[in-house]
Amino acid sequence: MKNLLVKIVLWFSVFTLAFELPITNIAGQGFKFWMFSVLASGLILLWDVCKDGFLKIKQSKILLFGLGFIVFSFLGLLASPEIGYSLKQIFVLASLVVLGIFWEIYGNHKNKIFYSALASGLLLSVAAALYQNIAFEFGWLHFEVMAARPNAFFPEADWLGMYFALGILPFLVALANNKFTNFSQFLRNKFVFYCFTFLIITALIITVARASWLVLLAEMVIIILISCYLKYRKNIRFSLGYKLKITSYKLLSLSLLFFSLIIIPLILISFLHLSRFNIPDRFRSIFFREHIITVAENPATGEEIKINLEEIEQYRAGGYLIKEDYIIDENVVSREEKARGAWDIIKEHLILGSGLGATMVATNYQHNANNLFLEWWVCAGLGGLALIISLMAYLLMKGFLMLKSNPQSAIIILAGTAGFIIVNLFNASIFLAFAWFYLAWLLSIVKSENRRA
C-alpha cells in the first residue's frame, strides 16, 4: 500500500512541477498544483518516522540545509519590513523543504517513474510553448505574458526556460552515452530520444531566456569534456596516438550531435517563423549589452517610435516605415538596477538580513533581486548566503570525487550544479518548486553514491 502511494505521489509531484501558475488564491498566497503533494509527501515521511524513527530522514541533506534556511529566515524577521508577509513566505519555504526531503529520499535517480513524470511535464510544456508562439503569430488567443515569448504554465518565460534547460540534463547525458535503461520503453529508441531532446531545445530557444541558453551550452560542454576524459582514461593501455585518436573521435561525434540539436532547431524556428525575435542577435546581446529594437518611423516627420512586436502590422498599415536599431539592452540595465537595489537593502541589515520577501516589499511586489545568492543574503543574511554557497560547493566537490567511482553520475552532478549556478545568477528561485526538486535530485544521486561506497 505504501509503495503504491509513494509511486503515485512521486509521479504527481514531479509532473505538476510543469504547472507553476497558481490555480487559486488562499489567504493572499497563490495555491499551485505541486502544493497538493506537500501533505501527501509529509504523511509518507511521518509514516517513516513512526515506523523506523528518523533513520531515513536524518540522511537527507535537504533536511539539513532546509532547516538552516528556515532558521536564518526566522532571524531575518527581526528586520522584516512586513512580518506577516515574511511569515507566509517561510511557510511556503517549509513546504518546499518537506517536498525536497521526499524527493531526495524516494526520487532514486534510476527510478523510471521519476523520469517518466519529468518527461511528461517537459513534453506538455513544449506543446504549450509551441502553441503559444504559433497562436501569437496568427493572432489567436495565446496567453503569453510577454509578446512572442512563451511561458506555458509558468508566470514568465525565464522560468519556463529554466525548467527546460535544467530538466533536459538527464536526457542529454543519456543521449551522449547511449544509456536509456532508466527510461520508459518509449524513450529507449535513440531516434525517439533524439527527437524528444530536439523538441525541448526548440521550445527553450523560443523562450528567449538567455540565461537558460547559457545553461544549455554549459551542460553540453561539460558533458563533452568529461565524456572525452573518460574515453581517454579507459583507453590508457593503448599507445598515446591511439588514445588521442579515440578521444578526438569522441569529441567530434559528441560535438556534432549537440551541434545538430542547436542548429537544426534554429533553422526550423526561422523557416516556420516560430519566433519574431532575432535569435542570434539576442544571444550576442548576452556579451555585448545591446540588442536590436523595432522602430516605427513617420515618413512625413521623421519621428521614430519604439514599438512592440505585436504592433508591427498596425503601424505598417498606418503608413509607418518599420526599421531596426541597436540600443543598450534594457534587461541588462534592469538587472543591474535590481542588484544595486538588493545591495542597498543588504547594507542596512548585513548580518541577519531583512526577512523573506524583503526585495518584493521594497519594490511594491514587482520583482525580487533576480539573483539567488543576493536574494538569500537580503532575506536571510550572511547565514543564508553561506548556506547556498556551501550547498553548491558540496555538490561540486562530490561531483569531482565521483569522477573515478561513478563517472556517469559525476557528469550529472557537475553539469547540473554548474547549470543551477549559472541560471540563478540571473534569477532567484527560492520559491520555485522545480529548483528544489532539481537540488533534491542531485543530492539523491550523491546519496546513492555514498551508499555504494
Secondary structure, DSSP 4 states (H G I P E B T S, - for coil): -HHHHHHHHHHHHHHGGG--S-SEEETTEEE-GGGHHHHHHHHHHHHHHHHHTTTTGGG-HHHHHHHHHHHHHHHHGGG-S-HHHHHHHHHHHHHHHHHHHHHHHH--TT-HHHHHHHHHHHHHHHHHHHHHHHHHHHT-----SBTTB--TTSSSHHHHHHHHHHHTHHHHHHHHHT--TTS-GGGGSHHHHHHHHHHHHHHHHHTT-HHHHHHHHHHHHHHHHHHHHHHHHHTTTS-HHHHHHHHHHHHHHHHHHHHHHHHHHHHHHHHHT--SS-HHHHHHHHHHSEEEEEEEE-TTT--EEE--GGGHHHHHHTTPEEEEEEEE-HHHHHHHHHHHHHHHHHHHTTTT-S-TTHHHHHTTTS---S-HHHHHHHHHHHHHHHHHHHHHHHHHHHHHHHHHH-HHHHHHHHHHHHHHHHHHTS---TT-HHHHHHHHHHHHHHHHHHHH-
